[in-house]
Every structure is written in structure tokens, then in C-alpha cells.
Amino acid sequence: MSTTHPTLTVRWDVVKALRETKDLDDDTSLAIAMGIDRSTISRVFNGKSQPGPRFQAALCVALNAKLDHLFKVVPATKDAA
């Protein structure tokens, strides 16, 4: 039996709506507002990387939102062998 660890997932619908209200529609403008590299945004948004603490905090600040509004916890799961 294997177990996955809990992780965070982005609430894409909330992020999209807040980006529109802040005129941060393109990844370059969001990257500037977050103070991170545009490629980092692309990797997270395409599911190739998990959002780390710096990314999470920067997104919250850029969108003026609380962490639990932008992310949700995905609990650990146990797979039957």
C-alpha cells in the first residue's frame, strides 16, 4: 500500500477572476507583480511544479487575497495494493 502526501492545489477559478480585476491577465504582468520569474508561473500553472511558499505568498500579495482563497489542501490518500 502506498500513501501520497497532502499537497496544495491552486483554485484556478478564483485566481483567474482576481487577475482580471487587477489587470494582470498575462503571465508577464503577474510575474512582475509577484516579483518572480515568468517561467515559474508557467511551470506552476501548467502543473509541472508545485507552488512553493514563496510563490504562494507572492500570489497572495499580488492578488491581495488570503492563502485559503487561492489554494486548497488536497489530503493524503492511501492506494490499495
PDB file with SEQRES, HELIX, SHEET and CRYST1 records, atoms N, CA, C and O in Angstrom:
SEQRES   1 A   81  MET SER THR THR HIS PRO THR LEU THR VAL ARG TRP ASP          
SEQRES   2 A   81  VAL VAL LYS ALA LEU ARG GLU THR LYS ASP LEU ASP ASP          
SEQRES   3 A   81  ASP THR SER LEU ALA ILE ALA MET GLY ILE ASP ARG SER          
SEQRES   4 A   81  THR ILE SER ARG VAL PHE ASN GLY LYS SER GLN PRO GLY          
SEQRES   5 A   81  PRO ARG PHE GLN ALA ALA LEU CYS VAL ALA LEU ASN ALA          
SEQRES   6 A   81  LYS LEU ASP HIS LEU PHE LYS VAL VAL PRO ALA THR LYS          
SEQRES   7 A   81  ASP ALA ALA                                                  
HELIX    1 AA1 TRP A   12  THR A   21  1                                  10    
HELIX    2 AA2 ASP A   27  MET A   34  1                                   8    
HELIX    3 AA3 ARG A   38  PHE A   45  1                                   8    
HELIX    4 AA4 PRO A   53  LEU A   63  1                                  11    
HELIX    5 AA5 LEU A   67  LEU A   70  1                                   4    
SHEET    1 AA1 2 SER A   2  THR A   3  0                                        
SHEET    2 AA1 2 LYS A  78  ASP A  79 -1                                        
SHEET    1 AA2 2 THR A   7  VAL A  10  0                                        
SHEET    2 AA2 2 PHE A  71  VAL A  74 -1                                        
CRYST1    1.000    1.000    1.000  90.00  90.00  90.00 P 1           1          
ATOM      1  N   MET A   1       0.851  -1.166   0.000  1.00  0.00           N  
ATOM      2  CA  MET A   1       0.000   0.000   0.000  1.00  0.00           C  
ATOM      3  C   MET A   1       0.902   1.236   0.000  1.00  0.00           C  
ATOM      4  O   MET A   1       1.847   1.321   0.785  1.00  0.00           O  
ATOM      5  N   SER A   2       0.604   2.198  -0.890  1.00  0.00           N  
ATOM      6  CA  SER A   2       1.381   3.430  -0.918  1.00  0.00           C  
ATOM      7  C   SER A   2       0.500   4.595  -0.475  1.00  0.00           C  
ATOM      8  O   SER A   2      -0.723   4.576  -0.615  1.00  0.00           O  
ATOM      9  N   THR A   3       1.164   5.594   0.057  1.00  0.00           N  
ATOM     10  CA  THR A   3       0.467   6.772   0.561  1.00  0.00           C  
ATOM     11  C   THR A   3       1.033   8.007  -0.108  1.00  0.00           C  
ATOM     12  O   THR A   3       2.251   8.155  -0.209  1.00  0.00           O  
ATOM     13  N   THR A   4       0.167   8.892  -0.564  1.00  0.00           N  
ATOM     14  CA  THR A   4       0.623  10.184  -1.074  1.00  0.00           C  
ATOM     15  C   THR A   4       0.595  11.191   0.068  1.00  0.00           C  
ATOM     16  O   THR A   4      -0.125  11.019   1.051  1.00  0.00           O  
ATOM     17  N   HIS A   5       1.367  12.210  -0.076  1.00  0.00           N  
ATOM     18  CA  HIS A   5       1.412  13.269   0.939  1.00  0.00           C  
ATOM     19  C   HIS A   5       0.377  14.344   0.610  1.00  0.00           C  
ATOM     20  O   HIS A   5       0.039  14.533  -0.558  1.00  0.00           O  
ATOM     21  N   PRO A   6      -0.127  15.047   1.621  1.00  0.00           N  
ATOM     22  CA  PRO A   6      -1.035  16.149   1.332  1.00  0.00           C  
ATOM     23  C   PRO A   6      -0.294  17.226   0.535  1.00  0.00           C  
ATOM     24  O   PRO A   6       0.917  17.391   0.674  1.00  0.00           O  
ATOM     25  N   THR A   7      -1.010  17.927  -0.270  1.00  0.00           N  
ATOM     26  CA  THR A   7      -0.423  18.984  -1.087  1.00  0.00           C  
ATOM     27  C   THR A   7      -1.420  20.117  -1.261  1.00  0.00           C  
ATOM     28  O   THR A   7      -2.569  20.021  -0.831  1.00  0.00           O  
ATOM     29  N   LEU A   8      -0.974  21.177  -1.890  1.00  0.00           N  
ATOM     30  CA  LEU A   8      -1.859  22.292  -2.193  1.00  0.00           C  
ATOM     31  C   LEU A   8      -2.164  22.293  -3.669  1.00  0.00           C  
ATOM     32  O   LEU A   8      -1.330  21.899  -4.485  1.00  0.00           O  
ATOM     33  N   THR A   9      -3.347  22.730  -4.011  1.00  0.00           N  
ATOM     34  CA  THR A   9      -3.708  22.951  -5.398  1.00  0.00           C  
ATOM     35  C   THR A   9      -4.248  24.375  -5.519  1.00  0.00           C  
ATOM     36  O   THR A   9      -4.835  24.919  -4.583  1.00  0.00           O  
ATOM     37  N   VAL A  10      -4.038  24.951  -6.674  1.00  0.00           N  
ATOM     38  CA  VAL A  10      -4.473  26.329  -6.929  1.00  0.00           C  
ATOM     39  C   VAL A  10      -5.958  26.330  -7.257  1.00  0.00           C  
ATOM     40  O   VAL A  10      -6.438  25.478  -8.005  1.00  0.00           O  
ATOM     41  N   ARG A  11      -6.666  27.268  -6.704  1.00  0.00           N  
ATOM     42  CA  ARG A  11      -8.078  27.467  -7.053  1.00  0.00           C  
ATOM     43  C   ARG A  11      -8.108  28.358  -8.297  1.00  0.00           C  
ATOM     44  O   ARG A  11      -8.205  29.581  -8.204  1.00  0.00           O  
ATOM     45  N   TRP A  12      -8.022  27.716  -9.453  1.00  0.00           N  
ATOM     46  CA  TRP A  12      -7.845  28.436 -10.712  1.00  0.00           C  
ATOM     47  C   TRP A  12      -8.964  29.419 -11.004  1.00  0.00           C  
ATOM     48  O   TRP A  12      -8.708  30.495 -11.545  1.00  0.00           O  
ATOM     49  N   ASP A  13     -10.189  29.080 -10.662  1.00  0.00           N  
ATOM     50  CA  ASP A  13     -11.306  29.982 -10.937  1.00  0.00           C  
ATOM     51  C   ASP A  13     -11.156  31.287 -10.159  1.00  0.00           C  
ATOM     52  O   ASP A  13     -11.445  32.360 -10.690  1.00  0.00           O  
ATOM     53  N   VAL A  14     -10.709  31.205  -8.917  1.00  0.00           N  
ATOM     54  CA  VAL A  14     -10.523  32.388  -8.079  1.00  0.00           C  
ATOM     55  C   VAL A  14      -9.352  33.213  -8.599  1.00  0.00           C  
ATOM     56  O   VAL A  14      -9.446  34.435  -8.716  1.00  0.00           O  
ATOM     57  N   VAL A  15      -8.244  32.534  -8.910  1.00  0.00           N  
ATOM     58  CA  VAL A  15      -7.066  33.242  -9.425  1.00  0.00           C  
ATOM     59  C   VAL A  15      -7.409  33.976 -10.712  1.00  0.00           C  
ATOM     60  O   VAL A  15      -7.036  35.136 -10.887  1.00  0.00           O  
ATOM     61  N   LYS A  16      -8.115  33.307 -11.610  1.00  0.00           N  
ATOM     62  CA  LYS A  16      -8.489  33.933 -12.890  1.00  0.00           C  
ATOM     63  C   LYS A  16      -9.345  35.174 -12.669  1.00  0.00           C  
ATOM     64  O   LYS A  16      -9.096  36.212 -13.282  1.00  0.00           O  
ATOM     65  N   ALA A  17     -10.336  35.079 -11.814  1.00  0.00           N  
ATOM     66  CA  ALA A  17     -11.221  36.219 -11.552  1.00  0.00           C  
ATOM     67  C   ALA A  17     -10.452  37.386 -10.937  1.00  0.00           C  
ATOM     68  O   ALA A  17     -10.653  38.536 -11.329  1.00  0.00           O  
ATOM     69  N   LEU A  18      -9.578  37.097  -9.982  1.00  0.00           N  
ATOM     70  CA  LEU A  18      -8.810  38.166  -9.343  1.00  0.00           C  
ATOM     71  C   LEU A  18      -7.801  38.787 -10.303  1.00  0.00           C  
ATOM     72  O   LEU A  18      -7.575  39.996 -10.271  1.00  0.00           O  
ATOM     73  N   ARG A  19      -7.201  37.974 -11.147  1.00  0.00           N  
ATOM     74  CA  ARG A  19      -6.263  38.514 -12.151  1.00  0.00           C  
ATOM     75  C   ARG A  19      -6.967  39.510 -13.052  1.00  0.00           C  
ATOM     76  O   ARG A  19      -6.412  40.559 -13.380  1.00  0.00           O  
ATOM     77  N   GLU A  20      -8.179  39.186 -13.452  1.00  0.00           N  
ATOM     78  CA  GLU A  20      -8.930  40.083 -14.332  1.00  0.00           C  
ATOM     79  C   GLU A  20      -9.242  41.406 -13.646  1.00  0.00           C  
ATOM     80  O   GLU A  20      -9.167  42.461 -14.276  1.00  0.00           O  
ATOM     81  N   THR A  21      -9.591  41.361 -12.367  1.00  0.00           N  
ATOM     82  CA  THR A  21      -9.925  42.597 -11.655  1.00  0.00           C  
ATOM     83  C   THR A  21      -8.692  43.466 -11.415  1.00  0.00           C  
ATOM     84  O   THR A  21      -8.811  44.678 -11.237  1.00  0.00           O  
ATOM     85  N   LYS A  22      -7.502  42.847 -11.409  1.00  0.00           N  
ATOM     86  CA  LYS A  22      -6.252  43.571 -11.156  1.00  0.00           C  
ATOM     87  C   LYS A  22      -5.509  43.908 -12.450  1.00  0.00           C  
ATOM     88  O   LYS A  22      -4.392  44.422 -12.402  1.00  0.00           O  
ATOM     89  N   ASP A  23      -6.119  43.624 -13.608  1.00  0.00           N  
ATOM     90  CA  ASP A  23      -5.463  43.827 -14.906  1.00  0.00           C  
ATOM     91  C   ASP A  23      -4.125  43.089 -14.996  1.00  0.00           C  
ATOM     92  O   ASP A  23      -3.141  43.626 -15.504  1.00  0.00           O  
ATOM     93  N   LEU A  24      -4.106  41.865 -14.501  1.00  0.00           N  
ATOM     94  CA  LEU A  24      -2.923  41.009 -14.564  1.00  0.00           C  
ATOM     95  C   LEU A  24      -3.228  39.802 -15.448  1.00  0.00           C  
ATOM     96  O   LEU A  24      -2.952  38.662 -15.074  1.00  0.00           O  
ATOM     97  N   ASP A  25      -3.798  40.064 -16.619  1.00  0.00           N  
ATOM     98  CA  ASP A  25      -4.269  38.999 -17.497  1.00  0.00           C  
ATOM     99  C   ASP A  25      -3.148  38.159 -18.101  1.00  0.00           C  
ATOM    100  O   ASP A  25      -3.329  36.962 -18.324  1.00  0.00           O  
ATOM    101  N   ASP A  26      -1.984  38.771 -18.371  1.00  0.00           N  
ATOM    102  CA  ASP A  26      -0.903  37.977 -18.966  1.00  0.00           C  
ATOM    103  C   ASP A  26       0.118  37.599 -17.893  1.00  0.00           C  
ATOM    104  O   ASP A  26       0.250  38.272 -16.870  1.00  0.00           O  
ATOM    105  N   ASP A  27       0.833  36.511 -18.152  1.00  0.00           N  
ATOM    106  CA  ASP A  27       1.774  35.979 -17.165  1.00  0.00           C  
ATOM    107  C   ASP A  27       2.919  36.945 -16.868  1.00  0.00           C  
ATOM    108  O   ASP A  27       3.443  36.960 -15.754  1.00  0.00           O  
ATOM    109  N   THR A  28       3.306  37.743 -17.849  1.00  0.00           N  
ATOM    110  CA  THR A  28       4.403  38.697 -17.619  1.00  0.00           C  
ATOM    111  C   THR A  28       4.009  39.736 -16.586  1.00  0.00           C  
ATOM    112  O   THR A  28       4.791  40.032 -15.683  1.00  0.00           O  
ATOM    113  N   SER A  29       2.808  40.300 -16.699  1.00  0.00           N  
ATOM    114  CA  SER A  29       2.382  41.312 -15.731  1.00  0.00           C  
ATOM    115  C   SER A  29       2.188  40.698 -14.343  1.00  0.00           C  
ATOM    116  O   SER A  29       2.469  41.347 -13.336  1.00  0.00           O  
ATOM    117  N   LEU A  30       1.709  39.456 -14.285  1.00  0.00           N  
ATOM    118  CA  LEU A  30       1.566  38.784 -12.996  1.00  0.00           C  
ATOM    119  C   LEU A  30       2.940  38.513 -12.384  1.00  0.00           C  
ATOM    120  O   LEU A  30       3.133  38.703 -11.183  1.00  0.00           O  
ATOM    121  N   ALA A  31       3.889  38.071 -13.202  1.00  0.00           N  
ATOM    122  CA  ALA A  31       5.250  37.810 -12.714  1.00  0.00           C  
ATOM    123  C   ALA A  31       5.872  39.078 -12.132  1.00  0.00           C  
ATOM    124  O   ALA A  31       6.522  39.027 -11.087  1.00  0.00           O  
ATOM    125  N   ILE A  32       5.678  40.194 -12.791  1.00  0.00           N  
ATOM    126  CA  ILE A  32       6.207  41.470 -12.288  1.00  0.00           C  
ATOM    127  C   ILE A  32       5.549  41.808 -10.953  1.00  0.00           C  
ATOM    128  O   ILE A  32       6.231  42.209 -10.010  1.00  0.00           O  
ATOM    129  N   ALA A  33       4.232  41.648 -10.866  1.00  0.00           N  
ATOM    130  CA  ALA A  33       3.508  41.955  -9.626  1.00  0.00           C  
ATOM    131  C   ALA A  33       3.934  41.029  -8.496  1.00  0.00           C  
ATOM    132  O   ALA A  33       3.933  41.429  -7.332  1.00  0.00           O  
ATOM    133  N   MET A  34       4.301  39.785  -8.833  1.00  0.00           N  
ATOM    134  CA  MET A  34       4.708  38.815  -7.824  1.00  0.00           C  
ATOM    135  C   MET A  34       6.193  38.906  -7.499  1.00  0.00           C  
ATOM    136  O   MET A  34       6.636  38.412  -6.462  1.00  0.00           O  
ATOM    137  N   GLY A  35       6.962  39.538  -8.383  1.00  0.00           N  
ATOM    138  CA  GLY A  35       8.403  39.618  -8.175  1.00  0.00           C  
ATOM    139  C   GLY A  35       9.111  38.298  -8.407  1.00  0.00           C  
ATOM    140  O   GLY A  35      10.129  38.017  -7.775  1.00  0.00           O  
ATOM    141  N   ILE A  36       8.579  37.485  -9.310  1.00  0.00           N  
ATOM    142  CA  ILE A  36       9.205  36.198  -9.633  1.00  0.00           C  
ATOM    143  C   ILE A  36       9.353  36.074 -11.142  1.00  0.00           C  
ATOM    144  O   ILE A  36       8.845  36.899 -11.901  1.00  0.00           O  
ATOM    145  N   ASP A  37      10.050  35.038 -11.558  1.00  0.00           N  
ATOM    146  CA  ASP A  37      10.284  34.791 -12.968  1.00  0.00           C  
ATOM    147  C   ASP A  37       9.025  34.271 -13.652  1.00  0.00           C  
ATOM    148  O   ASP A  37       8.289  33.468 -13.079  1.00  0.00           O  
ATOM    149  N   ARG A  38       8.781  34.723 -14.858  1.00  0.00           N  
ATOM    150  CA  ARG A  38       7.607  34.309 -15.622  1.00  0.00           C  
ATOM    151  C   ARG A  38       7.586  32.794 -15.835  1.00  0.00           C  
ATOM    152  O   ARG A  38       6.516  32.186 -15.849  1.00  0.00           O  
ATOM    153  N   SER A  39       8.751  32.189 -15.999  1.00  0.00           N  
ATOM    154  CA  SER A  39       8.804  30.738 -16.227  1.00  0.00           C  
ATOM    155  C   SER A  39       8.306  29.961 -15.007  1.00  0.00           C  
ATOM    156  O   SER A  39       7.768  28.863 -15.149  1.00  0.00           O  
ATOM    157  N   THR A  40       8.482  30.521 -13.822  1.00  0.00           N  
ATOM    158  CA  THR A  40       7.975  29.878 -12.608  1.00  0.00           C  
ATOM    159  C   THR A  40       6.456  29.841 -12.638  1.00  0.00           C  
ATOM    160  O   THR A  40       5.846  28.826 -12.305  1.00  0.00           O  
ATOM    161  N   ILE A  41       5.855  30.942 -13.036  1.00  0.00           N  
ATOM    162  CA  ILE A  41       4.390  30.998 -13.164  1.00  0.00           C  
ATOM    163  C   ILE A  41       3.920  29.950 -14.167  1.00  0.00           C  
ATOM    164  O   ILE A  41       2.961  29.221 -13.914  1.00  0.00           O  
ATOM    165  N   SER A  42       4.589  29.886 -15.279  1.00  0.00           N  
ATOM    166  CA  SER A  42       4.216  28.926 -16.313  1.00  0.00           C  
ATOM    167  C   SER A  42       4.299  27.489 -15.805  1.00  0.00           C  
ATOM    168  O   SER A  42       3.394  26.692 -16.053  1.00  0.00           O  
ATOM    169  N   ARG A  43       5.373  27.155 -15.099  1.00  0.00           N  
ATOM    170  CA  ARG A  43       5.529  25.787 -14.584  1.00  0.00           C  
ATOM    171  C   ARG A  43       4.434  25.429 -13.581  1.00  0.00           C  
ATOM    172  O   ARG A  43       3.902  24.318 -13.609  1.00  0.00           O  
ATOM    173  N   VAL A  44       4.097  26.367 -12.696  1.00  0.00           N  
ATOM    174  CA  VAL A  44       3.041  26.095 -11.705  1.00  0.00           C  
ATOM    175  C   VAL A  44       1.686  26.001 -12.403  1.00  0.00           C  
ATOM    176  O   VAL A  44       0.916  25.074 -12.147  1.00  0.00           O  
ATOM    177  N   PHE A  45       1.397  26.951 -13.276  1.00  0.00           N  
ATOM    178  CA  PHE A  45       0.090  26.978 -13.927  1.00  0.00           C  
ATOM    179  C   PHE A  45      -0.107  25.798 -14.883  1.00  0.00           C  
ATOM    180  O   PHE A  45      -1.242  25.405 -15.153  1.00  0.00           O  
ATOM    181  N   ASN A  46       0.986  25.234 -15.392  1.00  0.00           N  
ATOM    182  CA  ASN A  46       0.888  24.069 -16.279  1.00  0.00           C  
ATOM    183  C   ASN A  46       0.992  22.751 -15.531  1.00  0.00           C  
ATOM    184  O   ASN A  46       0.975  21.684 -16.145  1.00  0.00           O  
ATOM    185  N   GLY A  47       1.100  22.816 -14.194  1.00  0.00           N  
ATOM    186  CA  GLY A  47       1.137  21.613 -13.377  1.00  0.00           C  
ATOM    187  C   GLY A  47       2.477  20.902 -13.349  1.00  0.00           C  
ATOM    188  O   GLY A  47       2.557  19.764 -12.885  1.00  0.00           O  
ATOM    189  N   LYS A  48       3.534  21.547 -13.835  1.00  0.00           N  
ATOM    190  CA  LYS A  48       4.857  20.927 -13.850  1.00  0.00           C  
ATOM    191  C   LYS A  48       5.606  21.126 -12.542  1.00  0.00           C  
ATOM    192  O   LYS A  48       6.578  20.419 -12.274  1.00  0.00           O  
ATOM    193  N   SER A  49       5.168  22.079 -11.723  1.00  0.00           N  
ATOM    194  CA  SER A  49       5.776  22.351 -10.414  1.00  0.00           C  
ATOM    195  C   SER A  49       4.676  22.623  -9.403  1.00  0.00           C  
ATOM    196  O   SER A  49       3.613  23.149  -9.736  1.00  0.00           O  
ATOM    197  N   GLN A  50       4.956  22.251  -8.161  1.00  0.00           N  
ATOM    198  CA  GLN A  50       4.046  22.607  -7.073  1.00  0.00           C  
ATOM    199  C   GLN A  50       4.380  24.023  -6.613  1.00  0.00           C  
ATOM    200  O   GLN A  50       5.553  24.397  -6.591  1.00  0.00           O  
ATOM    201  N   PRO A  51       3.379  24.814  -6.247  1.00  0.00           N  
ATOM    202  CA  PRO A  51       3.659  26.167  -5.762  1.00  0.00           C  
ATOM    203  C   PRO A  51       4.305  26.128  -4.383  1.00  0.00           C  
ATOM    204  O   PRO A  51       3.697  25.668  -3.416  1.00  0.00           O  
ATOM    205  N   GLY A  52       5.533  26.611  -4.299  1.00  0.00           N  
ATOM    206  CA  GLY A  52       6.244  26.663  -3.034  1.00  0.00           C  
ATOM    207  C   GLY A  52       5.799  27.844  -2.192  1.00  0.00           C  
ATOM    208  O   GLY A  52       4.978  28.647  -2.635  1.00  0.00           O  
ATOM    209  N   PRO A  53       6.329  27.961  -0.982  1.00  0.00           N  
ATOM    210  CA  PRO A  53       5.914  29.027  -0.065  1.00  0.00           C  
ATOM    211  C   PRO A  53       6.120  30.430  -0.624  1.00  0.00           C  
ATOM    212  O   PRO A  53       5.275  31.305  -0.436  1.00  0.00           O  
ATOM    213  N   ARG A  54       7.246  30.648  -1.313  1.00  0.00           N  
ATOM    214  CA  ARG A  54       7.496  31.976  -1.886  1.00  0.00           C  
ATOM    215  C   ARG A  54       6.447  32.313  -2.958  1.00  0.00           C  
ATOM    216  O   ARG A  54       5.923  33.426  -3.001  1.00  0.00           O  
ATOM    217  N   PHE A  55       6.154  31.340  -3.811  1.00  0.00           N  
ATOM    218  CA  PHE A  55       5.148  31.532  -4.860  1.00  0.00           C  
ATOM    219  C   PHE A  55       3.787  31.814  -4.229  1.00  0.00           C  
ATOM    220  O   PHE A  55       3.084  32.736  -4.642  1.00  0.00           O  
ATOM    221  N   GLN A  56       3.423  31.024  -3.236  1.00  0.00           N  
ATOM    222  CA  GLN A  56       2.127  31.194  -2.581  1.00  0.00           C  
ATOM    223  C   GLN A  56       1.994  32.587  -1.979  1.00  0.00           C  
ATOM    224  O   GLN A  56       0.986  33.265  -2.175  1.00  0.00           O  
ATOM    225  N   ALA A  57       3.021  33.005  -1.245  1.00  0.00           N  
ATOM    226  CA  ALA A  57       2.981  34.324  -0.608  1.00  0.00           C  
ATOM    227  C   ALA A  57       2.935  35.431  -1.647  1.00  0.00           C  
ATOM    228  O   ALA A  57       2.173  36.387  -1.500  1.00  0.00           O  
ATOM    229  N   ALA A  58       3.741  35.316  -2.696  1.00  0.00           N  
ATOM    230  CA  ALA A  58       3.776  36.346  -3.735  1.00  0.00           C  
ATOM    231  C   ALA A  58       2.442  36.451  -4.464  1.00  0.00           C  
ATOM    232  O   ALA A  58       2.004  37.551  -4.800  1.00  0.00           O  
ATOM    233  N   LEU A  59       1.796  35.319  -4.709  1.00  0.00           N  
ATOM    234  CA  LEU A  59       0.494  35.347  -5.380  1.00  0.00           C  
ATOM    235  C   LEU A  59      -0.556  36.004  -4.482  1.00  0.00           C  
ATOM    236  O   LEU A  59      -1.385  36.782  -4.954  1.00  0.00           O  
ATOM    237  N   CYS A  60      -0.516  35.690  -3.201  1.00  0.00           N  
ATOM    238  CA  CYS A  60      -1.446  36.317  -2.251  1.00  0.00           C  
ATOM    239  C   CYS A  60      -1.273  37.835  -2.228  1.00  0.00           C  
ATOM    240  O   CYS A  60      -2.254  38.579  -2.236  1.00  0.00           O  
ATOM    241  N   VAL A  61      -0.028  38.283  -2.201  1.00  0.00           N  
ATOM    242  CA  VAL A  61       0.242  39.726  -2.166  1.00  0.00           C  
ATOM    243  C   VAL A  61      -0.184  40.374  -3.481  1.00  0.00           C  
ATOM    244  O   VAL A  61      -0.848  41.410  -3.474  1.00  0.00           O  
ATOM    245  N   ALA A  62       0.191  39.773  -4.603  1.00  0.00           N  
ATOM    246  CA  ALA A  62      -0.125  40.354  -5.915  1.00  0.00           C  
ATOM    247  C   ALA A  62      -1.627  40.472  -6.149  1.00  0.00           C  
ATOM    248  O   ALA A  62      -2.097  41.430  -6.763  1.00  0.00           O  
ATOM    249  N   LEU A  63      -2.373  39.487  -5.654  1.00  0.00           N  
ATOM    250  CA  LEU A  63      -3.824  39.488  -5.873  1.00  0.00           C  
ATOM    251  C   LEU A  63      -4.600  40.003  -4.667  1.00  0.00           C  
ATOM    252  O   LEU A  63      -5.830  40.049  -4.683  1.00  0.00           O  
ATOM    253  N   ASN A  64      -3.867  40.392  -3.613  1.00  0.00           N  
ATOM    254  CA  ASN A  64      -4.489  40.909  -2.390  1.00  0.00           C  
ATOM    255  C   ASN A  64      -5.554  39.932  -1.869  1.00  0.00           C  
ATOM    256  O   ASN A  64      -6.703  40.301  -1.626  1.00  0.00           O  
ATOM    257  N   ALA A  65      -5.127  38.682  -1.709  1.00  0.00           N  
ATOM    258  CA  ALA A  65      -6.051  37.629  -1.291  1.00  0.00           C  
ATOM    259  C   ALA A  65      -5.400  36.757  -0.225  1.00  0.00           C  
ATOM    260  O   ALA A  65      -4.175  36.690  -0.123  1.00  0.00           O  
ATOM    261  N   LYS A  66      -6.228  36.099   0.559  1.00  0.00           N  
ATOM    262  CA  LYS A  66      -5.741  35.188   1.585  1.00  0.00           C  
ATOM    263  C   LYS A  66      -5.362  33.859   0.966  1.00  0.00           C  
ATOM    264  O   LYS A  66      -5.898  33.459  -0.068  1.00  0.00           O  
ATOM    265  N   LEU A  67      -4.428  33.181   1.617  1.00  0.00           N  
ATOM    266  CA  LEU A  67      -3.932  31.900   1.134  1.00  0.00           C  
ATOM    267  C   LEU A  67      -5.060  30.900   0.900  1.00  0.00           C  
ATOM    268  O   LEU A  67      -5.077  30.217  -0.124  1.00  0.00           O  
ATOM    269  N   ASP A  68      -5.998  30.808   1.836  1.00  0.00           N  
ATOM    270  CA  ASP A  68      -7.071  29.819   1.689  1.00  0.00           C  
ATOM    271  C   ASP A  68      -8.094  30.184   0.624  1.00  0.00           C  
ATOM    272  O   ASP A  68      -8.944  29.363   0.280  1.00  0.00           O  
ATOM    273  N   HIS A  69      -8.025  31.409   0.095  1.00  0.00           N  
ATOM    274  CA  HIS A  69      -8.884  31.772  -1.032  1.00  0.00           C  
ATOM    275  C   HIS A  69      -8.272  31.329  -2.355  1.00  0.00           C  
ATOM    276  O   HIS A  69      -8.988  31.045  -3.315  1.00  0.00           O  
ATOM    277  N   LEU A  70      -6.938  31.273  -2.399  1.00  0.00           N  
ATOM    278  CA  LEU A  70      -6.246  30.960  -3.648  1.00  0.00           C  
ATOM    279  C   LEU A  70      -5.817  29.497  -3.756  1.00  0.00           C  
ATOM    280  O   LEU A  70      -5.585  28.994  -4.856  1.00  0.00           O  
ATOM    281  N   PHE A  71      -5.712  28.816  -2.613  1.00  0.00           N  
ATOM    282  CA  PHE A  71      -5.234  27.439  -2.600  1.00  0.00           C  
ATOM    283  C   PHE A  71      -6.142  26.582  -1.729  1.00  0.00           C  
ATOM    284  O   PHE A  71      -6.774  27.068  -0.791  1.00  0.00           O  
ATOM    285  N   LYS A  72      -6.193  25.290  -2.064  1.00  0.00           N  
ATOM    286  CA  LYS A  72      -6.905  24.360  -1.200  1.00  0.00           C  
ATOM    287  C   LYS A  72      -6.013  23.156  -0.942  1.00  0.00           C  
ATOM    288  O   LYS A  72      -5.190  22.783  -1.779  1.00  0.00           O  
ATOM    289  N   VAL A  73      -6.188  22.557   0.224  1.00  0.00           N  
ATOM    290  CA  VAL A  73      -5.402  21.395   0.615  1.00  0.00           C  
ATOM    291  C   VAL A  73      -6.028  20.146   0.005  1.00  0.00           C  
ATOM    292  O   VAL A  73      -7.232  19.915   0.114  1.00  0.00           O  
ATOM    293  N   VAL A  74      -5.195  19.361  -0.627  1.00  0.00           N  
ATOM    294  CA  VAL A  74      -5.599  18.055  -1.127  1.00  0.00           C  
ATOM    295  C   VAL A  74      -5.038  17.047  -0.127  1.00  0.00           C  
ATOM    296  O   VAL A  74      -3.822  16.901  -0.011  1.00  0.00           O  
ATOM    297  N   PRO A  75      -5.924  16.345   0.600  1.00  0.00           N  
ATOM    298  CA  PRO A  75      -5.459  15.424   1.639  1.00  0.00           C  
ATOM    299  C   PRO A  75      -4.637  14.262   1.071  1.00  0.00           C  
ATOM    300  O   PRO A  75      -4.702  13.951  -0.118  1.00  0.00           O  
ATOM    301  N   ALA A  76      -3.879  13.645   1.942  1.00  0.00           N  
ATOM    302  CA  ALA A  76      -3.122  12.440   1.574  1.00  0.00           C  
ATOM    303  C   ALA A  76      -4.120  11.330   1.247  1.00  0.00           C  
ATOM    304  O   ALA A  76      -5.237  11.291   1.762  1.00  0.00           O  
ATOM    305  N   THR A  77      -3.674  10.439   0.378  1.00  0.00           N  
ATOM    306  CA  THR A  77      -4.509   9.283   0.029  1.00  0.00           C  
ATOM    307  C   THR A  77      -3.708   8.004   0.199  1.00  0.00           C  
ATOM    308  O   THR A  77      -2.479   8.013   0.130  1.00  0.00           O  
ATOM    309  N   LYS A  78      -4.405   6.924   0.417  1.00  0.00           N  
ATOM    310  CA  LYS A  78      -3.774   5.614   0.506  1.00  0.00           C  
ATOM    311  C   LYS A  78      -4.286   4.773  -0.646  1.00  0.00           C  
ATOM    312  O   LYS A  78      -5.491   4.607  -0.832  1.00  0.00           O  
ATOM    313  N   ASP A  79      -3.346   4.246  -1.415  1.00  0.00           N  
ATOM    314  CA  ASP A  79      -3.706   3.369  -2.531  1.00  0.00           C  
ATOM    315  C   ASP A  79      -3.678   1.924  -2.063  1.00  0.00           C  
ATOM    316  O   ASP A  79      -2.742   1.497  -1.387  1.00  0.00           O  
ATOM    317  N   ALA A  80      -4.699   1.184  -2.425  1.00  0.00           N  
ATOM    318  CA  ALA A  80      -4.737  -0.243  -2.091  1.00  0.00           C  
ATOM    319  C   ALA A  80      -3.761  -0.975  -3.000  1.00  0.00           C  
ATOM    320  O   ALA A  80      -3.657  -0.677  -4.189  1.00  0.00           O  
ATOM    321  N   ALA A  81      -3.066  -1.912  -2.439  1.00  0.00           N  
ATOM    322  CA  ALA A  81      -2.064  -2.667  -3.227  1.00  0.00           C  
ATOM    323  C   ALA A  81      -2.718  -3.769  -4.018  1.00  0.00           C  
ATOM    324  O   ALA A  81      -2.038  -4.504  -4.734  1.00  0.00           O  
TER     325      ALA A  81                                                      
END                                                                             
